Amino acid sequence: FGIGNRNTGCNPPNDGAGGTLRLMWYNDNKRVYFIPYVYYYGMPGQCGDKFGKSYPSTGMSSYS
């Protein structure tokens, strides 16, 4: 999802004119999970902020 300039690619919206939200899907052979990846004004780093969160936060998830 994007708004304004739809910042991505380690290009933070330092001017406050845009942002993006993505859900990144990971499978590390132990579990399948989503991580938020967000660009927003005032974010702490250069590349997308993951907020230290994942869903599900722990445990094994498998899908057939």
PyMOL Python script that loads the backbone (N, CA, C, O; Angstrom):
from pymol import cmd

cmd.read_pdbstr("""\
ATOM      1  N   PHE A   1       0.850  -1.158   0.000  1.00  0.00           N
ATOM      2  CA  PHE A   1       0.000   0.000   0.000  1.00  0.00           C
ATOM      3  C   PHE A   1       0.899   1.225   0.000  1.00  0.00           C
ATOM      4  O   PHE A   1       1.890   1.255   0.729  1.00  0.00           O
ATOM      5  N   GLY A   2       0.583   2.219  -0.786  1.00  0.00           N
ATOM      6  CA  GLY A   2       1.404   3.418  -0.848  1.00  0.00           C
ATOM      7  C   GLY A   2       0.572   4.678  -0.779  1.00  0.00           C
ATOM      8  O   GLY A   2      -0.608   4.693  -1.132  1.00  0.00           O
ATOM      9  N   ILE A   3       1.218   5.739  -0.312  1.00  0.00           N
ATOM     10  CA  ILE A   3       0.571   7.045  -0.251  1.00  0.00           C
ATOM     11  C   ILE A   3       1.593   8.097  -0.676  1.00  0.00           C
ATOM     12  O   ILE A   3       2.785   7.952  -0.403  1.00  0.00           O
ATOM     13  N   GLY A   4       1.134   9.143  -1.335  1.00  0.00           N
ATOM     14  CA  GLY A   4       2.028  10.218  -1.759  1.00  0.00           C
ATOM     15  C   GLY A   4       3.107   9.716  -2.700  1.00  0.00           C
ATOM     16  O   GLY A   4       2.809   9.114  -3.731  1.00  0.00           O
ATOM     17  N   ASN A   5       4.370   9.965  -2.344  1.00  0.00           N
ATOM     18  CA  ASN A   5       5.502   9.561  -3.187  1.00  0.00           C
ATOM     19  C   ASN A   5       5.801   8.068  -3.139  1.00  0.00           C
ATOM     20  O   ASN A   5       6.663   7.597  -3.881  1.00  0.00           O
ATOM     21  N   ARG A   6       5.118   7.317  -2.294  1.00  0.00           N
ATOM     22  CA  ARG A   6       5.286   5.856  -2.178  1.00  0.00           C
ATOM     23  C   ARG A   6       6.762   5.463  -2.035  1.00  0.00           C
ATOM     24  O   ARG A   6       7.293   4.702  -2.844  1.00  0.00           O
ATOM     25  N   ASN A   7       7.401   5.984  -1.013  1.00  0.00           N
ATOM     26  CA  ASN A   7       8.820   5.736  -0.781  1.00  0.00           C
ATOM     27  C   ASN A   7       9.127   4.259  -0.575  1.00  0.00           C
ATOM     28  O   ASN A   7       8.414   3.564   0.150  1.00  0.00           O
ATOM     29  N   THR A   8      10.196   3.781  -1.218  1.00  0.00           N
ATOM     30  CA  THR A   8      10.723   2.418  -1.083  1.00  0.00           C
ATOM     31  C   THR A   8      12.221   2.469  -1.371  1.00  0.00           C
ATOM     32  O   THR A   8      12.771   3.550  -1.580  1.00  0.00           O
ATOM     33  N   GLY A   9      12.883   1.320  -1.383  1.00  0.00           N
ATOM     34  CA  GLY A   9      14.271   1.228  -1.823  1.00  0.00           C
ATOM     35  C   GLY A   9      15.270   1.980  -0.963  1.00  0.00           C
ATOM     36  O   GLY A   9      16.193   2.603  -1.488  1.00  0.00           O
ATOM     37  N   CYS A  10      15.103   1.931   0.343  1.00  0.00           N
ATOM     38  CA  CYS A  10      15.995   2.637   1.284  1.00  0.00           C
ATOM     39  C   CYS A  10      16.022   4.134   1.012  1.00  0.00           C
ATOM     40  O   CYS A  10      17.055   4.784   1.179  1.00  0.00           O
ATOM     41  N   ASN A  11      14.880   4.680   0.593  1.00  0.00           N
ATOM     42  CA  ASN A  11      14.692   6.106   0.357  1.00  0.00           C
ATOM     43  C   ASN A  11      13.606   6.588   1.315  1.00  0.00           C
ATOM     44  O   ASN A  11      12.439   6.665   0.931  1.00  0.00           O
ATOM     45  N   PRO A  12      13.975   6.916   2.568  1.00  0.00           N
ATOM     46  CA  PRO A  12      12.961   7.281   3.560  1.00  0.00           C
ATOM     47  C   PRO A  12      12.262   8.595   3.203  1.00  0.00           C
ATOM     48  O   PRO A  12      12.867   9.468   2.579  1.00  0.00           O
ATOM     49  N   PRO A  13      10.999   8.740   3.594  1.00  0.00           N
ATOM     50  CA  PRO A  13      10.240   9.952   3.288  1.00  0.00           C
ATOM     51  C   PRO A  13      10.568  11.088   4.257  1.00  0.00           C
ATOM     52  O   PRO A  13       9.711  11.510   5.035  1.00  0.00           O
ATOM     53  N   ASN A  14      11.806  11.583   4.211  1.00  0.00           N
ATOM     54  CA  ASN A  14      12.233  12.631   5.141  1.00  0.00           C
ATOM     55  C   ASN A  14      11.466  13.933   4.970  1.00  0.00           C
ATOM     56  O   ASN A  14      11.434  14.754   5.887  1.00  0.00           O
ATOM     57  N   ASP A  15      10.847  14.134   3.811  1.00  0.00           N
ATOM     58  CA  ASP A  15      10.068  15.350   3.579  1.00  0.00           C
ATOM     59  C   ASP A  15       8.606  15.188   3.987  1.00  0.00           C
ATOM     60  O   ASP A  15       7.831  16.140   3.901  1.00  0.00           O
ATOM     61  N   GLY A  16       8.220  13.984   4.431  1.00  0.00           N
ATOM     62  CA  GLY A  16       6.846  13.744   4.868  1.00  0.00           C
ATOM     63  C   GLY A  16       5.848  13.627   3.731  1.00  0.00           C
ATOM     64  O   GLY A  16       4.641  13.699   3.962  1.00  0.00           O
ATOM     65  N   ALA A  17       6.337  13.443   2.487  1.00  0.00           N
ATOM     66  CA  ALA A  17       5.452  13.445   1.326  1.00  0.00           C
ATOM     67  C   ALA A  17       5.105  12.054   0.815  1.00  0.00           C
ATOM     68  O   ALA A  17       4.772  11.905  -0.360  1.00  0.00           O
ATOM     69  N   GLY A  18       5.172  11.034   1.660  1.00  0.00           N
ATOM     70  CA  GLY A  18       4.802   9.708   1.194  1.00  0.00           C
ATOM     71  C   GLY A  18       5.131   8.632   2.199  1.00  0.00           C
ATOM     72  O   GLY A  18       5.664   8.903   3.275  1.00  0.00           O
ATOM     73  N   GLY A  19       4.806   7.406   1.834  1.00  0.00           N
ATOM     74  CA  GLY A  19       5.095   6.261   2.685  1.00  0.00           C
ATOM     75  C   GLY A  19       4.534   5.001   2.058  1.00  0.00           C
ATOM     76  O   GLY A  19       3.728   5.066   1.130  1.00  0.00           O
ATOM     77  N   THR A  20       4.963   3.852   2.565  1.00  0.00           N
ATOM     78  CA  THR A  20       4.449   2.573   2.083  1.00  0.00           C
ATOM     79  C   THR A  20       4.329   1.578   3.224  1.00  0.00           C
ATOM     80  O   THR A  20       4.984   1.710   4.258  1.00  0.00           O
ATOM     81  N   LEU A  21       3.485   0.587   3.019  1.00  0.00           N
ATOM     82  CA  LEU A  21       3.321  -0.541   3.933  1.00  0.00           C
ATOM     83  C   LEU A  21       3.303  -1.805   3.092  1.00  0.00           C
ATOM     84  O   LEU A  21       2.519  -1.927   2.151  1.00  0.00           O
ATOM     85  N   ARG A  22       4.171  -2.742   3.438  1.00  0.00           N
ATOM     86  CA  ARG A  22       4.182  -4.054   2.787  1.00  0.00           C
ATOM     87  C   ARG A  22       4.194  -5.124   3.862  1.00  0.00           C
ATOM     88  O   ARG A  22       4.715  -4.910   4.957  1.00  0.00           O
ATOM     89  N   LEU A  23       3.624  -6.266   3.551  1.00  0.00           N
ATOM     90  CA  LEU A  23       3.752  -7.445   4.402  1.00  0.00           C
ATOM     91  C   LEU A  23       4.679  -8.401   3.678  1.00  0.00           C
ATOM     92  O   LEU A  23       4.353  -8.888   2.596  1.00  0.00           O
ATOM     93  N   MET A  24       5.825  -8.671   4.266  1.00  0.00           N
ATOM     94  CA  MET A  24       6.824  -9.556   3.677  1.00  0.00           C
ATOM     95  C   MET A  24       6.586 -10.963   4.213  1.00  0.00           C
ATOM     96  O   MET A  24       6.460 -11.150   5.423  1.00  0.00           O
ATOM     97  N   TRP A  25       6.524 -11.944   3.335  1.00  0.00           N
ATOM     98  CA  TRP A  25       6.258 -13.336   3.682  1.00  0.00           C
ATOM     99  C   TRP A  25       7.586 -14.080   3.689  1.00  0.00           C
ATOM    100  O   TRP A  25       8.316 -14.066   2.698  1.00  0.00           O
ATOM    101  N   TYR A  26       7.899 -14.729   4.808  1.00  0.00           N
ATOM    102  CA  TYR A  26       9.152 -15.472   4.967  1.00  0.00           C
ATOM    103  C   TYR A  26       8.869 -16.936   5.268  1.00  0.00           C
ATOM    104  O   TYR A  26       7.861 -17.265   5.893  1.00  0.00           O
ATOM    105  N   ASN A  27       9.755 -17.805   4.823  1.00  0.00           N
ATOM    106  CA  ASN A  27       9.722 -19.229   5.135  1.00  0.00           C
ATOM    107  C   ASN A  27      11.165 -19.631   5.394  1.00  0.00           C
ATOM    108  O   ASN A  27      11.951 -19.765   4.456  1.00  0.00           O
ATOM    109  N   ASP A  28      11.521 -19.826   6.664  1.00  0.00           N
ATOM    110  CA  ASP A  28      12.906 -20.156   6.998  1.00  0.00           C
ATOM    111  C   ASP A  28      13.087 -21.641   7.318  1.00  0.00           C
ATOM    112  O   ASP A  28      14.022 -22.015   8.027  1.00  0.00           O
ATOM    113  N   ASN A  29      12.201 -22.479   6.801  1.00  0.00           N
ATOM    114  CA  ASN A  29      12.198 -23.935   7.018  1.00  0.00           C
ATOM    115  C   ASN A  29      11.870 -24.331   8.453  1.00  0.00           C
ATOM    116  O   ASN A  29      11.807 -25.523   8.754  1.00  0.00           O
ATOM    117  N   LYS A  30      11.664 -23.380   9.332  1.00  0.00           N
ATOM    118  CA  LYS A  30      11.195 -23.655  10.689  1.00  0.00           C
ATOM    119  C   LYS A  30       9.773 -23.149  10.872  1.00  0.00           C
ATOM    120  O   LYS A  30       8.985 -23.732  11.616  1.00  0.00           O
ATOM    121  N   ARG A  31       9.455 -22.060  10.185  1.00  0.00           N
ATOM    122  CA  ARG A  31       8.111 -21.500  10.254  1.00  0.00           C
ATOM    123  C   ARG A  31       7.865 -20.581   9.065  1.00  0.00           C
ATOM    124  O   ARG A  31       8.798 -20.106   8.417  1.00  0.00           O
ATOM    125  N   VAL A  32       6.604 -20.346   8.801  1.00  0.00           N
ATOM    126  CA  VAL A  32       6.161 -19.410   7.776  1.00  0.00           C
ATOM    127  C   VAL A  32       5.559 -18.230   8.518  1.00  0.00           C
ATOM    128  O   VAL A  32       4.727 -18.416   9.406  1.00  0.00           O
ATOM    129  N   TYR A  33       5.974 -17.001   8.162  1.00  0.00           N
ATOM    130  CA  TYR A  33       5.507 -15.841   8.912  1.00  0.00           C
ATOM    131  C   TYR A  33       5.554 -14.572   8.058  1.00  0.00           C
ATOM    132  O   TYR A  33       6.227 -14.519   7.028  1.00  0.00           O
ATOM    133  N   PHE A  34       4.830 -13.567   8.508  1.00  0.00           N
ATOM    134  CA  PHE A  34       4.805 -12.251   7.885  1.00  0.00           C
ATOM    135  C   PHE A  34       5.558 -11.257   8.761  1.00  0.00           C
ATOM    136  O   PHE A  34       5.563 -11.368   9.987  1.00  0.00           O
ATOM    137  N   ILE A  35       6.191 -10.286   8.114  1.00  0.00           N
ATOM    138  CA  ILE A  35       6.825  -9.172   8.812  1.00  0.00           C
ATOM    139  C   ILE A  35       6.333  -7.889   8.152  1.00  0.00           C
ATOM    140  O   ILE A  35       6.318  -7.800   6.924  1.00  0.00           O
ATOM    141  N   PRO A  36       5.925  -6.880   8.949  1.00  0.00           N
ATOM    142  CA  PRO A  36       5.576  -5.592   8.350  1.00  0.00           C
ATOM    143  C   PRO A  36       6.847  -4.894   7.866  1.00  0.00           C
ATOM    144  O   PRO A  36       7.901  -5.026   8.489  1.00  0.00           O
ATOM    145  N   TYR A  37       6.756  -4.172   6.788  1.00  0.00           N
ATOM    146  CA  TYR A  37       7.891  -3.421   6.249  1.00  0.00           C
ATOM    147  C   TYR A  37       7.335  -2.064   5.850  1.00  0.00           C
ATOM    148  O   TYR A  37       6.635  -1.948   4.844  1.00  0.00           O
ATOM    149  N   VAL A  38       7.647  -1.028   6.642  1.00  0.00           N
ATOM    150  CA  VAL A  38       6.959   0.255   6.539  1.00  0.00           C
ATOM    151  C   VAL A  38       7.955   1.400   6.341  1.00  0.00           C
ATOM    152  O   VAL A  38       8.978   1.477   7.020  1.00  0.00           O
ATOM    153  N   TYR A  39       7.634   2.280   5.402  1.00  0.00           N
ATOM    154  CA  TYR A  39       8.349   3.538   5.230  1.00  0.00           C
ATOM    155  C   TYR A  39       7.411   4.650   5.676  1.00  0.00           C
ATOM    156  O   TYR A  39       6.274   4.722   5.210  1.00  0.00           O
ATOM    157  N   TYR A  40       7.875   5.525   6.579  1.00  0.00           N
ATOM    158  CA  TYR A  40       7.040   6.610   7.094  1.00  0.00           C
ATOM    159  C   TYR A  40       7.923   7.758   7.558  1.00  0.00           C
ATOM    160  O   TYR A  40       9.109   7.568   7.827  1.00  0.00           O
ATOM    161  N   TYR A  41       7.351   8.931   7.650  1.00  0.00           N
ATOM    162  CA  TYR A  41       8.073  10.118   8.101  1.00  0.00           C
ATOM    163  C   TYR A  41       8.563   9.912   9.533  1.00  0.00           C
ATOM    164  O   TYR A  41       7.786   9.534  10.409  1.00  0.00           O
ATOM    165  N   GLY A  42       9.831  10.157   9.764  1.00  0.00           N
ATOM    166  CA  GLY A  42      10.396  10.031  11.103  1.00  0.00           C
ATOM    167  C   GLY A  42      10.846   8.620  11.457  1.00  0.00           C
ATOM    168  O   GLY A  42      11.179   8.354  12.612  1.00  0.00           O
ATOM    169  N   MET A  43      10.863   7.705  10.478  1.00  0.00           N
ATOM    170  CA  MET A  43      11.290   6.334  10.768  1.00  0.00           C
ATOM    171  C   MET A  43      12.743   6.342  11.245  1.00  0.00           C
ATOM    172  O   MET A  43      13.513   7.217  10.850  1.00  0.00           O
ATOM    173  N   PRO A  44      13.131   5.374  12.095  1.00  0.00           N
ATOM    174  CA  PRO A  44      14.443   5.414  12.738  1.00  0.00           C
ATOM    175  C   PRO A  44      15.633   5.062  11.841  1.00  0.00           C
ATOM    176  O   PRO A  44      16.761   5.434  12.166  1.00  0.00           O
ATOM    177  N   GLY A  45      15.421   4.367  10.739  1.00  0.00           N
ATOM    178  CA  GLY A  45      16.542   3.959   9.891  1.00  0.00           C
ATOM    179  C   GLY A  45      16.368   4.407   8.459  1.00  0.00           C
ATOM    180  O   GLY A  45      15.410   5.103   8.124  1.00  0.00           O
ATOM    181  N   GLN A  46      17.303   4.001   7.616  1.00  0.00           N
ATOM    182  CA  GLN A  46      17.282   4.356   6.203  1.00  0.00           C
ATOM    183  C   GLN A  46      16.317   3.480   5.407  1.00  0.00           C
ATOM    184  O   GLN A  46      15.637   3.962   4.501  1.00  0.00           O
ATOM    185  N   CYS A  47      16.259   2.183   5.750  1.00  0.00           N
ATOM    186  CA  CYS A  47      15.408   1.234   5.030  1.00  0.00           C
ATOM    187  C   CYS A  47      14.164   0.914   5.856  1.00  0.00           C
ATOM    188  O   CYS A  47      14.082   1.310   7.019  1.00  0.00           O
ATOM    189  N   GLY A  48      13.221   0.224   5.292  1.00  0.00           N
ATOM    190  CA  GLY A  48      11.934  -0.040   5.932  1.00  0.00           C
ATOM    191  C   GLY A  48      12.015  -0.491   7.383  1.00  0.00           C
ATOM    192  O   GLY A  48      12.918  -1.237   7.762  1.00  0.00           O
ATOM    193  N   ASP A  49      11.071  -0.036   8.183  1.00  0.00           N
ATOM    194  CA  ASP A  49      10.997  -0.369   9.608  1.00  0.00           C
ATOM    195  C   ASP A  49      10.151  -1.623   9.784  1.00  0.00           C
ATOM    196  O   ASP A  49       9.037  -1.707   9.267  1.00  0.00           O
ATOM    197  N   LYS A  50      10.683  -2.593  10.513  1.00  0.00           N
ATOM    198  CA  LYS A  50       9.975  -3.850  10.765  1.00  0.00           C
ATOM    199  C   LYS A  50       9.357  -3.881  12.157  1.00  0.00           C
ATOM    200  O   LYS A  50       8.646  -4.829  12.491  1.00  0.00           O
ATOM    201  N   PHE A  51       9.611  -2.877  12.965  1.00  0.00           N
ATOM    202  CA  PHE A  51       9.054  -2.750  14.315  1.00  0.00           C
ATOM    203  C   PHE A  51       9.403  -3.925  15.225  1.00  0.00           C
ATOM    204  O   PHE A  51       8.844  -4.031  16.317  1.00  0.00           O
ATOM    205  N   GLY A  52      10.313  -4.812  14.807  1.00  0.00           N
ATOM    206  CA  GLY A  52      10.657  -5.979  15.617  1.00  0.00           C
ATOM    207  C   GLY A  52       9.506  -6.955  15.783  1.00  0.00           C
ATOM    208  O   GLY A  52       9.461  -7.703  16.759  1.00  0.00           O
ATOM    209  N   LYS A  53       8.569  -6.953  14.832  1.00  0.00           N
ATOM    210  CA  LYS A  53       7.360  -7.778  14.931  1.00  0.00           C
ATOM    211  C   LYS A  53       7.294  -8.809  13.818  1.00  0.00           C
ATOM    212  O   LYS A  53       7.856  -8.612  12.740  1.00  0.00           O
ATOM    213  N   SER A  54       6.601  -9.913  14.088  1.00  0.00           N
ATOM    214  CA  SER A  54       6.274 -10.906  13.069  1.00  0.00           C
ATOM    215  C   SER A  54       4.967 -11.574  13.455  1.00  0.00           C
ATOM    216  O   SER A  54       4.563 -11.541  14.618  1.00  0.00           O
ATOM    217  N   TYR A  55       4.304 -12.184  12.469  1.00  0.00           N
ATOM    218  CA  TYR A  55       3.059 -12.902  12.731  1.00  0.00           C
ATOM    219  C   TYR A  55       3.073 -14.216  11.970  1.00  0.00           C
ATOM    220  O   TYR A  55       3.334 -14.212  10.767  1.00  0.00           O
ATOM    221  N   PRO A  56       2.809 -15.320  12.609  1.00  0.00           N
ATOM    222  CA  PRO A  56       2.700 -15.452  14.058  1.00  0.00           C
ATOM    223  C   PRO A  56       4.045 -15.152  14.713  1.00  0.00           C
ATOM    224  O   PRO A  56       5.096 -15.350  14.104  1.00  0.00           O
ATOM    225  N   SER A  57       4.009 -14.681  15.940  1.00  0.00           N
ATOM    226  CA  SER A  57       5.224 -14.223  16.602  1.00  0.00           C
ATOM    227  C   SER A  57       6.176 -15.355  16.946  1.00  0.00           C
ATOM    228  O   SER A  57       7.388 -15.143  16.984  1.00  0.00           O
ATOM    229  N   THR A  58       5.659 -16.559  17.199  1.00  0.00           N
ATOM    230  CA  THR A  58       6.501 -17.719  17.498  1.00  0.00           C
ATOM    231  C   THR A  58       5.814 -18.974  17.001  1.00  0.00           C
ATOM    232  O   THR A  58       4.662 -18.945  16.569  1.00  0.00           O
ATOM    233  N   GLY A  59       6.540 -20.072  17.072  1.00  0.00           N
ATOM    234  CA  GLY A  59       5.927 -21.364  16.781  1.00  0.00           C
ATOM    235  C   GLY A  59       6.034 -21.788  15.344  1.00  0.00           C
ATOM    236  O   GLY A  59       6.428 -21.021  14.465  1.00  0.00           O
ATOM    237  N   MET A  60       5.676 -23.019  15.133  1.00  0.00           N
ATOM    238  CA  MET A  60       5.725 -23.638  13.812  1.00  0.00           C
ATOM    239  C   MET A  60       4.385 -23.478  13.123  1.00  0.00           C
ATOM    240  O   MET A  60       3.343 -23.784  13.702  1.00  0.00           O
ATOM    241  N   SER A  61       4.408 -23.008  11.911  1.00  0.00           N
ATOM    242  CA  SER A  61       3.203 -22.924  11.088  1.00  0.00           C
ATOM    243  C   SER A  61       3.466 -23.699   9.818  1.00  0.00           C
ATOM    244  O   SER A  61       4.513 -23.528   9.194  1.00  0.00           O
ATOM    245  N   SER A  62       2.546 -24.538   9.429  1.00  0.00           N
ATOM    246  CA  SER A  62       2.711 -25.266   8.173  1.00  0.00           C
ATOM    247  C   SER A  62       1.405 -25.237   7.404  1.00  0.00           C
ATOM    248  O   SER A  62       0.318 -25.198   7.981  1.00  0.00           O
ATOM    249  N   TYR A  63       1.540 -25.257   6.096  1.00  0.00           N
ATOM    250  CA  TYR A  63       0.379 -25.202   5.225  1.00  0.00           C
ATOM    251  C   TYR A  63       0.520 -26.280   4.174  1.00  0.00           C
ATOM    252  O   TYR A  63       1.624 -26.532   3.691  1.00  0.00           O
ATOM    253  N   SER A  64      -0.586 -26.926   3.808  1.00  0.00           N
ATOM    254  CA  SER A  64      -0.536 -27.957   2.780  1.00  0.00           C
ATOM    255  C   SER A  64      -1.191 -27.450   1.518  1.00  0.00           C
ATOM    256  O   SER A  64      -1.254 -28.172   0.523  1.00  0.00           O
TER     257      SER A  64
END
""", "prot")
cmd.dss("prot")
cmd.show_as("cartoon", "prot")
cmd.util.cbc("prot")
cmd.orient("prot")
